[in-house]
């Protein structure tokens, strides 16, 4: 980086050997942005799509009352402190996930249709077909301005192939994101690989493996640029840079500790480098990487598969030792329904921690949460019935002033979820006429999402 002026461009990078580090939005960048739409008063728009598997216990999910004075349900209670950034949207459906004479396979169809509104082709082979997803429509436009067009992340192994769900290819459950109707995008589960993709990596597999075993930080190679930068910016910007670098160091140290445990494991055990031992460590690292990606404007579009459909994960941290998928088939037994509600709530608790991090991070004239729009939910409603309406859906964040939360909205039953996706695309500056089975969409009216 060559310092030639006090007003830095938004896409300012610190560069070192094997590393490229984008900076967060600084006050000293605003004058350089004044000729564009990306100013502190008109910030960039970010969007995320977070998926949880196996549906939800809708009785514990859905608030009992509508409107602005609603009471948070037991499952959503961890979001109480984010009331003004939360919209609970009830009554939405993904009708294209229904069978249509294709028989079983609701887990596959639910994932494939969630962001596309397209009925997945039933096949076990390579001839998979679904639809372009909302995240990739957004990425095609928003990605023109960032280092990465989008990030596709997950927490569970996606190396399964062939038939995974009643004649449906595993590809349908392995990702949320489809670039074309026949091109599902691979997801990344390894925080180390995500980190290297964001901040740099070695040129060969051997070099990358050697870097994994190094004990020094990627930041060491850019510190000369950091020192020069800090001499030319004000105190507030200096503090922001220091906090940002500290956050990167913290993520990298946690990844290195995870790798060290794996490298020291007995040789007869096969343990993937970079993936933490527990769900809690893994989701925290992945959320922290997403926070850094948004903060540094590395990408503005993220999809996150918090769990894969048919997930058999257990949750010993909350005393759930039965598999997630098995308890979702609760057969209306109180004990199993209590367990699925507990898992749902646990996921929302981790979401709330991520929202807190976004809310506490300054971004222009607000926070990252103010300028981000996040969709959270599932492609199944009741996991026992395998239905796709009403879906558990949340819309979170302020979308740079384009969405105001603090309301539970009950839509007409079977309202296409794709209508919401059209609205989301419009609010991030990517207007789209049609998406899957959309019928005209939802719109912002009196600062709330309302049915057209």
Secondary structure, DSSP 8 states (H G I E B T S, - for coil): -----SS--TT-EEEETTEEEE----GGGHHHHTTSS-SSSS---EEEEEE-SS---HHHHS-SS-BTT----TTTGGGGGGGGGEEEEEEEE-GGGS-TTS-S-HHHHHHHHHTT-------SSS-------HHHHHHHHHGGGSSSS-EEEESS-----SEEETTEEGGGTS-S-EEETTEE---B--HHHHHHHHH---SSHHHHHHHHT--S-GGGGGHHHHHHHHTSS-HHHHHHHHHHHHHHHHHHHHHHHHHHHHHTS-TTS---TT--SSHHHHHHHHHHHHHHHHHTTS-SEEEEESS-TT----BGGGTB-S-HHHHH--TT-HHHHHHHHHHHHHHHHHHHHHHHHHHTSEETTEETTTTEEEEEE-S-S-TTTT--BS--EEEES-GGGT----EEEEEEEEEEHHHHHHHHHHHTT---S--TT-SS-EEEETTEEEE-
